[in-house]
Amino acid sequence: PEEVIGKLSIEFKKKGKCEFRVDDDKDNYKWKETETDLQIISKGETIITCIKEDDSLLIENFMETGLKIVFEREGAKSSKNDVKVIQDNEEKVSQNNEAKVSQNNEETNEVTNNTDVKGESSETQSESKETKNASSDVNTKKTDSPNSVQKKWNGSWYGYFYVSDAFGEWEGYEDALLNAYMVFDIGADGNGTMAIFLEDSEFQSIDCYVFADDYHVEVTEGEFWDYDLDPTNWWLGISPAHEGNLVVIADVYLDPELTDEDGFEYMFMFRPWGELWEEEAKKVKDGEIGYRIPPNYDDYVEAIENGVADPNGFDD
């Protein structure tokens, strides 16, 4: 297979990031762990599934080429005679005659166990951020009674994602309007996470670490798919120009796999789950230009009236 696809390696990192390398070419993706596999994700879609089999990972049909590739974790006894352990600076990888995989936990000495890659990444990826209303353990220990910051921000928010301008390879997405869900999990010290999901995807499109107080939330580190967010553009507060608790976010996405001429300008608008969009709904009904509501707003109103308490129930 090396003659077909070259020297292949995957490095699973903290915070759900991974590097996929073929020879000298490197691509950055996200990854998620389930009970049965590790999934490599690009722009919210699973592109490679690595099945967990005892002490190895298996790709049954690599990139639809028909190739079956086996990855063996460091220290595992292999059924192949030519397996060897390679020491590459601080990375230890196992290599057989098909491929190699590096499972480097970065900044931690924790050893992988039966390909269940632990560290900060797998815990956060496999728990809270996969659902639109869950909470995670990445924050400091929580008190029984949430403080004012937690009461204000924590939980699920519903709204929309709108592409106001698109260019290059993304030109066809201009004026796209999608349902969006935002989830805050803020600890007692103000530090926490924020995730944004589009439509019914189980994978977060935006994944952030944040700091919050009674007045605002600021992103300290985050990504939109595979594009790093600029924290200076991600300072969130309740809009003083609107009724209720409306949060507005605007930024630009530039496709890191292409050029600065390929991307789009976008906007998110959110309200806490359970709050109605009466102001915007009236403007839309009256035909006023520039006002929007989430695509599934009518269903949302019905769900709220029926006592649906979170987006997972809404999806059902």
C-alpha positions, -999 to 999 in steps of 0.1 A, spaced: 0 0 0 29 24 5 34 24 -33 -3 33 -36 -9 59 -9 26 66 4 36 68 41 4 73 61 0 84 97 -27 98 119 -20 118 150 -49 121 175 -44 153 196 -61 170 226 -92 191 221 -105 168 194 -79 177 168 -59 154 146 -33 155 118 -36 132 88 -4 128 69 5 112 36 42 114 29 50 152 34 14 164 30 -5 172 62 -42 180 67 -58 191 100 -92 176 110 -112 169 141 -119 136 156 -146 120 178 -146 87 197 -176 64 201 -179 30 217 -169 12 185 -148 36 165 -128 68 161 -142 91 134 -122 117 115 -143 147 108 -140 175 82 -165 204 81 -189 185 103 -189 154 82 -172 120 90 -147 113 63 -129 83 78 -141 57 103 -115 37 122 -131 7 138 -117 -4 172 -107 -40 172 -89 -51 204 -55 -34 203 -59 -20 168 -78 3 145 -92 -8 112 -102 13 81 -121 -11 59 -122 10 27 -98 38 28 -111 68 9 -132 44 -13 -100 29 -28 -108 -6 -16 -77 -6 6 -80 -22 41 -56 -5 66 -48 -17 101 -34 7 127 -17 -9 158 -12 11 190 22 13 206 32 -18 226 5 -40 211 15 -75 200 10 -77 162 1 -106 140 25 -93 114 61 -103 114 75 -70 102 61 -47 129 86 -24 145 84 5 169 98 38 157 111 65 180 105 99 164 115 127 188 87 125 214 64 104 193 63 67 194 44 49 166 38 14 156 43 5 119 33 -25 99 35 -31 62 2 -12 56 3 20 77 12 36 110 -7 56 136 6 80 162 -15 86 192 2 115 209 -16 129 239 4 162 240 15 177 273 5 146 292 22 113 300 -10 93 300 -7 61 281 -33 50 256 -54 20 265 -68 -4 239 -70 25 214 -93 43 238 -74 76 234 -78 95 266 -66 129 278 -87 161 276 -99 155 240 -118 122 241 -136 130 273 -150 163 260 -157 150 225 -174 118 236 -196 134 263 -211 169 264 -203 184 230 -221 157 210 -256 167 222 -272 201 219 -282 203 256 -254 184 274 -228 196 299 -191 187 300 -165 181 326 -138 204 312 -147 232 337 -137 235 373 -158 216 399 -193 229 399 -213 240 429 -248 227 436 -263 261 431 -253 279 399 -241 315 403 -255 345 383 -231 339 354 -241 303 350 -278 311 353 -275 337 326 -255 317 300 -256 280 307 -278 257 286 -292 257 251 -299 286 228 -318 284 195 -314 306 164 -301 307 129 -269 308 108 -270 331 78 -245 335 50 -246 372 39 -219 370 13 -199 341 -2 -170 340 -26 -147 317 -45 -155 280 -41 -182 289 -15 -201 313 -38 -231 289 -41 -238 292 -3 -247 329 -4 -280 336 14 -280 302 31 -302 302 62 -299 273 86 -312 264 121 -285 267 147 -281 256 183 -256 270 208 -247 254 241 -228 270 270 -212 251 298 -197 277 322 -180 267 354 -183 286 387 -150 305 379 -164 318 346 -143 294 324 -161 269 302 -170 258 267 -193 269 239 -205 247 210 -226 256 180 -245 229 159 -261 234 125 -294 218 117 -295 182 130 -258 175 129 -245 157 160 -211 173 154 -204 208 165 -195 232 137 -180 257 162 -161 245 192 -147 270 217 -132 276 251 -147 307 267 -147 330 297 -179 346 309 -191 371 334 -225 387 340 -222 409 309 -205 390 282 -188 358 269 -154 360 252 -139 332 232 -103 324 243 -97 296 217 -119 280 191 -126 267 156 -152 269 130 -148 235 113 -111 236 105 -106 274 107 -93 291 138 -115 318 152 -102 353 159 -111 359 196 -112 396 190 -143 390 168 -160 367 193 -171 389 222 -207 380 229 -232 401 248 -270 406 249 -280 431 222 -293 463 238 -311 472 206 -335 442 207 -362 429 230 -353 399 252 -319 382 252 -307 382 217 -270 374 209 -256 384 176 -223 370 162 -207 381 128 -175 369 113 -158 356 81 -148 320 73 -118 316 50 -113 280 38 -79 269 51 -77 242 24 -81 268 -4 -72 305 -5 -82 338 11 -105 342 -19 -126 312 -9 -150 316 20 -180 335 32 -193 362 56 -218 350 81 -240 358 110 -255 339 140 -284 350 160 -295 332 192 -320 335 220 -321 312 251 -341 281 245 -378 288 254 -376 325 245 -398 335 215 -388 357 185 -419 378 186 -402 410 175 -385 394 144 -415 373 136 -437 403 133 -412 421 111 -410 391 88 -447 388 87 -450 425 77 -425 420 49 -398 442 64 -364 437 47 -334 426 67 -353 406 93 -351 368 97 -363 341 119 -349 305 122 -363 282 94 -381 260 119 -395 288 140 -431 277 137 -422 242 149 -401 257 177 -431 278 189 -453 247 190 -426 227 208 -423 254 235 -461 256 239 -460 218 244 -434 221 271 -404 208 252 -375 217 274 -345 212 251 -334 209 215 -331 171 216 -368 169 224 -375 194 196 -356 172 171 -378 142 180 
